[in-house]
Amino acid sequence: MKATEVRDLTPDQLDAKLVELKREAFNLRFQGASGQLENTVRVREIRRDVARIKTILKEKMTTA
């Protein structure tokens, strides 16, 4: 997910996306622990997307 895509979302949409990504990260951690994880790069992508969303949410809250 690109930063420009994230910036276009409203704070409510960002919160929903954050919950969705955290749920996916949780599931991927279990897949990794059980040896069923096929796409290991996805873990890093999700972690970075979560950080990106949190940063942009913080920016939007301080400017609003």
C-alpha positions as CSV (number, residue, x, y, z in Angstrom):
1,M,0.0,0.0,0.0
2,K,1.4,3.3,-1.1
3,A,1.5,6.4,1.2
4,T,-0.5,8.3,-1.3
5,E,-3.3,5.7,-1.1
6,V,-3.3,5.9,2.6
7,R,-3.4,9.7,2.7
8,D,-6.6,9.6,0.6
9,L,-8.4,7.6,3.3
10,T,-10.5,9.1,6.1
11,P,-9.4,8.5,9.8
12,D,-12.3,6.0,10.1
13,Q,-11.2,4.1,7.1
14,L,-7.6,4.1,8.4
15,D,-8.8,2.7,11.7
16,A,-10.6,-0.1,9.9
17,K,-7.6,-0.9,7.7
18,L,-5.4,-0.9,10.7
19,V,-7.6,-3.5,12.4
20,E,-7.7,-5.6,9.2
21,L,-3.9,-5.5,8.9
22,K,-3.3,-6.4,12.6
23,R,-5.7,-9.4,12.2
24,E,-3.8,-10.5,9.1
25,A,-0.4,-10.1,10.9
26,F,-1.8,-12.2,13.8
27,N,-2.8,-15.0,11.4
28,L,0.6,-14.9,9.6
29,R,2.4,-15.2,12.9
30,F,0.5,-18.4,13.7
31,Q,1.2,-19.7,10.2
32,G,4.9,-19.0,10.7
33,A,5.0,-20.8,14.0
34,S,3.3,-23.9,12.6
35,G,5.5,-23.9,9.5
36,Q,2.7,-23.2,7.0
37,L,3.8,-19.7,6.0
38,E,4.5,-19.6,2.3
39,N,5.0,-15.9,1.7
40,T,7.4,-14.6,4.3
41,V,7.7,-11.2,2.6
42,R,4.1,-10.5,3.4
43,V,4.9,-10.3,7.1
44,R,7.3,-7.4,6.5
45,E,4.8,-5.7,4.1
46,I,2.1,-5.8,6.7
47,R,4.4,-4.5,9.5
48,R,5.4,-1.6,7.3
49,D,1.8,-0.8,6.3
50,V,0.8,-0.8,9.9
51,A,3.5,1.7,10.7
52,R,2.6,3.8,7.7
53,I,-1.0,4.0,8.7
54,K,-0.2,4.8,12.3
55,T,2.1,7.6,11.1
56,I,-0.5,9.1,8.8
57,L,-3.2,8.8,11.4
58,K,-1.1,10.7,13.9
59,E,-0.4,13.4,11.3
60,K,-4.1,13.8,10.5
61,M,-5.0,14.0,14.2
62,T,-2.4,16.7,15.0
63,T,-3.4,18.9,12.0
64,A,-7.1,18.4,12.5
